[in-house]
Amino acid sequence: MIRVRLAFPAVVLLFSLSIPSAGQSFAETPSAPVAPRMQQAQPQSPPESSVIVVKPGLTDEQLADLYMARKEYREAAMSYKRLADGNPQNPVYLNKLGIALHQQAALGAALKYYERASKVDPTYADAQNNIGTIWYQRKKYGKAIRAYQKAINIRSDMAVLYSNLGYAYFGDKKYQEAISSFRQALALDPQLFEHTSSRSGSILQDRSVGDRGRFYFLLAKSFAEAGNLERCLIYLRKAKDEGYKELSAVKSDPSFAAVLKDPAIQEVLAPRPPNSTQP
């Protein structure tokens, strides 16, 4: 059986699922038709329904995927559980079951199935990444870092892995390692921080952080190094609005050398006049 690793994906955990269109459909019950002008009794149309209507050829996995796409996580988890019980050596089913449980905040159960998926297929980077997101949510940053590093050793071409690793380093107050990870993530996907979802099969972890000013400054630094002036400005302004007190470091940090003379950057670095108020 060919295993297809569907991509599942931060604030909150975000999830996205890609589903092939062939052989499947879902639709809502259509509303009542417009009555003709002649005075003739019309049968009352049934109320709209959100029940999934499927073609006879829809597989159990495709139905479970539809439940996930509709955010009906309990039904999805039950469907994936049946699939996993019938195919205990299928890492994709185990990983998808973990994600469905994860979305219901059942972290312990989700971790169990992620670990089973990783054990069945040690080369399954998505499952290893998802293990990291569990440890990150539990604020076990060291364990999260190790999980993401394992995933990167398997798949070094996935930007989401470096992004998640960067957040874990930031949570562990390892700021230089965080900036290095964000830089690598942006090299792979310059639009990474504009996404609200990721590969299906991999969860994009919670993007909420404690020291928001420092976090925005590090993102600005990453974008400056990538030559993205527009995004650098956005995050420098956010850092300033958060009251980050080391903003003047831009003037001496080599990472900002290429953008430092830009008038917009200089405007951000200019101190606010006394008694100025936020717009």
Wavefront OBJ file of the C-alpha trace (Angstrom):
o trace
v 0.000 0.000 0.000
v 1.451 3.351 -0.987
v 1.641 5.607 2.010
v 0.674 9.173 1.334
v 1.792 11.665 3.955
v -0.885 14.264 3.750
v 0.129 17.568 4.999
v -1.886 18.614 8.301
v -0.640 22.432 10.048
v 0.181 29.556 16.023
v -2.261 32.601 19.246
v -3.287 28.786 18.872
v -2.300 25.615 17.049
v -3.404 25.742 13.446
v -4.276 22.851 11.179
v -4.722 22.398 7.473
v -5.519 19.293 5.467
v -5.124 18.728 1.737
v -7.622 16.250 0.311
v -7.598 14.932 -3.281
v -10.811 15.764 -5.056
v -11.213 12.590 -7.078
v -13.922 10.221 -5.949
v -15.337 12.303 -3.136
v -17.613 15.205 -2.408
v -19.491 16.750 0.417
v -22.410 19.118 0.178
v -25.077 20.666 2.292
v -28.741 19.973 1.664
v -29.894 22.575 -0.882
v -32.435 25.175 0.185
v -36.021 25.126 -1.082
v -36.530 26.103 -4.747
v -38.322 29.329 -5.662
v -42.090 28.668 -5.849
v -43.773 29.109 -9.265
v -46.285 31.916 -9.700
v -49.301 29.584 -9.978
v -51.125 29.001 -6.728
v -50.026 25.475 -6.024
v -49.096 23.841 -2.766
v -45.395 23.185 -2.472
v -43.830 20.542 -0.267
v -41.931 22.094 2.610
v -38.205 21.804 2.140
v -36.192 20.172 4.907
v -34.004 22.437 7.033
v -30.409 22.897 5.953
v -28.125 20.172 7.169
v -24.409 20.076 7.814
v -24.300 16.301 7.445
v -21.522 15.192 5.112
v -22.945 13.704 1.912
v -20.449 11.334 0.331
v -20.183 9.378 -2.859
v -20.335 5.599 -2.482
v -16.653 5.246 -3.393
v -15.361 7.438 -0.535
v -12.856 5.547 1.602
v -12.813 5.517 5.402
v -9.638 7.610 5.372
v -11.144 10.208 3.054
v -14.211 10.435 5.284
v -11.981 10.927 8.337
v -10.058 13.607 6.455
v -13.342 15.376 5.705
v -14.218 15.366 9.392
v -10.840 16.982 10.090
v -11.365 19.590 7.377
v -14.724 20.435 8.972
v -13.088 20.598 12.426
v -15.245 17.749 13.674
v -12.303 16.370 15.618
v -14.179 13.871 17.781
v -15.660 12.128 14.749
v -12.300 12.286 12.977
v -10.534 10.729 15.956
v -13.013 7.842 16.064
v -12.569 7.238 12.337
v -8.768 7.343 12.513
v -8.863 5.064 15.564
v -10.688 2.410 13.559
v -8.182 2.793 10.745
v -5.213 2.623 13.127
v -6.611 -0.429 14.919
v -7.013 -2.180 11.589
v -3.599 -1.047 10.320
v -1.337 -0.783 13.390
v 1.794 -0.500 11.250
v 0.526 2.493 9.254
v 2.306 5.586 10.644
v 0.103 8.022 8.709
v -3.054 6.765 10.445
v -1.327 6.915 13.835
v -0.100 10.456 13.195
v -3.505 11.636 11.981
v -5.162 10.126 15.048
v -2.644 12.018 17.169
v -3.531 15.281 15.431
v -7.276 14.730 15.894
v -6.693 14.146 19.618
v -4.269 17.078 19.796
v -6.966 19.380 18.446
v -9.157 18.279 21.356
v -6.362 19.177 23.835
v -5.851 15.498 24.701
v -2.097 16.005 24.811
v -1.175 12.751 26.540
v -3.127 10.589 24.126
v -1.883 12.592 21.140
v 1.732 12.158 22.255
v 1.221 8.397 22.538
v 0.120 8.105 18.929
v 2.806 10.467 17.612
v 5.409 8.318 19.348
v 3.865 5.143 17.939
v 3.942 6.646 14.441
v 7.591 7.598 14.888
v 8.446 4.121 16.171
v 6.732 2.436 13.208
v 8.531 4.762 10.776
v 11.654 6.394 12.261
v 11.987 8.488 9.078
v 8.584 10.159 9.571
v 9.556 13.794 10.223
v 5.962 14.989 10.649
v 5.372 12.712 13.632
v 8.646 13.792 15.235
v 7.707 17.447 14.725
v 4.334 16.856 16.359
v 6.041 15.266 19.360
v 7.946 18.530 19.685
v 4.744 20.587 19.685
v 3.415 18.583 22.640
v 6.560 19.275 24.673
v 6.472 22.937 23.647
v 2.889 23.280 24.896
v 3.962 21.714 28.177
v 6.850 24.219 28.334
v 9.388 21.386 28.261
v 11.562 23.335 25.860
v 14.611 21.075 26.036
v 12.558 18.056 24.979
v 10.848 20.101 22.270
v 14.226 21.230 20.915
v 15.509 17.652 20.750
v 12.362 16.489 18.954
v 12.619 19.253 16.348
v 16.306 18.535 15.833
v 15.477 14.881 15.170
v 12.843 15.945 12.655
v 15.320 18.270 10.916
v 17.866 15.458 10.704
v 15.215 13.527 8.780
v 13.903 16.396 6.621
v 16.126 19.461 6.428
v 13.955 21.060 3.734
v 10.868 21.815 5.879
v 10.672 25.456 6.969
v 8.078 24.689 9.659
v 10.611 22.543 11.519
v 13.120 25.392 11.778
v 10.355 27.815 12.736
v 9.109 25.553 15.525
v 12.698 25.015 16.667
v 13.177 28.789 16.773
v 10.141 29.231 19.032
v 11.379 26.472 21.327
v 14.811 28.103 21.591
v 13.111 31.427 22.304
v 11.029 29.836 25.065
v 14.271 28.435 26.513
v 15.822 31.952 26.341
v 18.457 30.803 23.850
v 18.071 33.843 21.651
v 21.046 33.401 19.320
v 19.962 29.854 18.533
v 16.426 31.148 17.972
v 17.563 33.785 15.487
v 19.655 31.196 13.635
v 16.647 28.874 13.351
v 14.339 31.661 12.163
v 16.956 32.689 9.596
v 17.076 29.147 8.203
v 13.273 28.937 8.148
v 13.045 32.179 6.175
v 15.708 30.991 3.740
v 13.480 28.018 2.941
v 10.217 29.987 2.923
v 10.430 33.825 2.878
v 6.642 34.047 3.447
v 6.662 31.657 6.400
v 5.369 34.118 8.979
v 2.478 35.100 6.736
v 1.092 31.569 6.694
v -1.733 30.472 8.954
v -1.201 26.816 8.209
v 1.532 24.385 7.362
v 2.130 21.054 5.698
v -0.626 18.625 6.354
v 0.663 16.112 8.855
v 2.789 18.692 10.688
v 1.424 21.040 13.313
v 2.569 24.643 13.409
v 2.953 25.252 17.110
v 1.543 28.059 19.227
v 3.165 31.346 18.233
v 2.313 33.165 21.455
v 5.412 34.190 23.394
v 6.195 35.914 26.671
v 8.770 38.623 25.863
v 6.994 39.942 22.793
v 9.257 42.977 22.343
v 12.399 40.858 22.144
v 10.616 38.332 19.951
v 9.589 40.995 17.425
v 13.115 42.401 17.462
v 14.544 38.971 16.623
v 12.090 38.592 13.761
v 13.060 42.043 12.461
v 16.689 40.952 12.623
v 15.914 37.778 10.670
v 14.121 39.738 7.947
v 16.946 42.294 7.784
v 19.434 39.493 7.189
v 17.143 38.091 4.498
v 17.034 41.497 2.783
v 13.307 41.942 3.404
v 13.047 45.613 4.378
v 9.251 45.666 4.457
v 8.905 42.842 6.992
v 11.887 44.129 8.972
v 10.109 47.475 9.390
v 6.873 45.838 10.472
v 8.531 43.879 13.263
v 10.783 46.738 14.363
v 7.667 48.870 14.813
v 6.016 46.074 16.764
v 9.081 45.781 19.002
v 9.010 49.541 19.612
v 5.290 49.468 20.381
v 5.940 46.707 22.921
v 8.459 48.974 24.657
v 11.550 46.963 23.766
v 14.390 48.826 25.462
v 17.305 47.648 23.321
v 16.046 48.944 19.989
v 19.132 51.144 19.629
v 21.154 47.947 19.111
v 20.026 48.178 15.486
v 22.636 50.911 14.940
v 25.559 48.651 15.840
v 24.245 45.204 14.895
v 25.807 44.043 11.579
v 22.578 42.223 10.726
v 20.877 45.593 10.144
v 23.768 47.192 8.205
v 22.079 46.880 4.816
v 18.853 48.567 5.964
v 20.133 51.004 8.587
v 20.284 54.068 6.310
v 16.749 53.648 5.052
v 14.645 56.676 6.131
v 11.848 54.426 7.393
v 14.280 52.568 9.654
v 15.654 55.864 10.942
v 12.116 57.008 11.674
v 11.467 53.912 13.778
v 14.718 54.438 15.683
v 13.993 58.104 16.395
v 12.870 58.581 20.016
v 9.298 59.593 20.557
v 8.817 63.216 21.581
v 8.021 63.740 25.268
v 4.339 63.395 26.131
v 3.652 61.740 22.757
v 0.757 59.338 22.711
v 0.113 56.245 20.677
v -2.286 56.823 17.778
l 1 2 3 4 5 6 7 8 9
l 11 12 13 14 15 16 17 18 19 20 21 22 23 24 25 26 27 28 29 30 31 32 33 34 35 36 37 38 39 40 41 42 43 44 45 46 47 48 49 50 51 52 53 54 55 56 57 58 59 60 61 62 63 64 65 66 67 68 69 70 71 72 73 74 75 76 77 78 79 80 81 82 83 84 85 86 87 88 89 90 91 92 93 94 95 96 97 98 99 100 101 102 103 104 105 106 107 108 109 110 111 112 113 114 115 116 117 118 119 120 121 122 123 124 125 126 127 128 129 130 131 132 133 134 135 136 137 138 139 140 141 142 143 144 145 146 147 148 149 150 151 152 153 154 155 156 157 158 159 160 161 162 163 164 165 166 167 168 169 170 171 172 173 174 175 176 177 178 179 180 181 182 183 184 185 186 187 188 189 190 191 192 193 194 195 196 197 198 199 200 201 202 203 204 205 206 207 208 209 210 211 212 213 214 215 216 217 218 219 220 221 222 223 224 225 226 227 228 229 230 231 232 233 234 235 236 237 238 239 240 241 242 243 244 245 246 247 248 249 250 251 252 253 254 255 256 257 258 259 260 261 262 263 264 265 266 267 268 269 270 271 272 273 274 275 276 277 278 279
